Amino acid sequence: MEDEFQIPVTINGKELSFSASIVASGYITKIAVKIYGETVFYEPDEEGQYRALISNESLNNEPQINVELLKEIAKTIESVRT
């Protein structure tokens, strides 16, 4: 990924950091976040909040990736944008 930056999150008392980059996709700018070997794309919804785009298969294959972690990453992205 070009122009990588780090997204720090704190979850269950642990401080974690994930590599990310901005990806232009048509009229939407997505953020690609590398989470434990999986690339998860975040895109803004109609209200400007970020949602994770990840398949159920990816969620099931990597037990360290869970909904709580995905939400915390989205919160960090939103806090930087405001």
N, C-alpha and C positions, 0 to 999 in steps of 0.2 A: 504494500500500500504506500502511496506517495503522501507526503506531508502528514505523517502520523502525529497524533497527539494522544495524551493519556486522559482517561476518564476515571477519576478516583471515586470509590464508593466505600461506605462502611456498612457492613451487614453482619449481624450476629456478633458484634464487637470486634470484627476483623476489618482491617483496612486493606482494600484490594485496589488494583489499578489495571485497566484494560486498554489496549491499543485501539485507536479508532482513526478513521479518515472520512472526509466528506466526499460524497459521490453524487455527481449531477446525473439525474435521470429524467429527461424530458423537462417538464416544468417544475418538478419536485426535486428538492435537495435531500438526499438521504445521508444518514451517518452509518457507516459500516463499522461495527465493533467486533473485535476478535475476542471471543469468550471461550476459554478452555478448548481452543482448536476449532471452534465453530464460528463462522461469520454470521452475525445477526445484524440485520438492517433495521434502522429506526427511521420512521418518517412521521411528519406532522399530520395530525388528523384535522378535521374541520374546525376544531376549537383551538388549534395551535399546540396541543399537547402531543408528545411523542409516543408512538406505539411501536412495539417490537414486531418484526415480521420473522417468524420462526415456525418451522413445521413441527407437528407433534412428534414426528420421527426423531428430529434433532433433540427435542426435549427429553424423549425417552432414552436416547443413546448416550447422553451426557448427564449423569445424575447431579453434577455440580451446578448445572444450569436449571434454575427454577423460576417460577413466576415472581417471587419476592425479589430475587436478584435482578431480573429484567425490569421490574418497576423501579428499583433503586437507580439503575443506570438511566432510565428515562427521566427521573427526577433530577439527576445531575445535569443531563443535557438541557432540560427545561430551565434550570437555574442559571445556566450560562447564557442562554438566549435572552433572558429578561434583563 
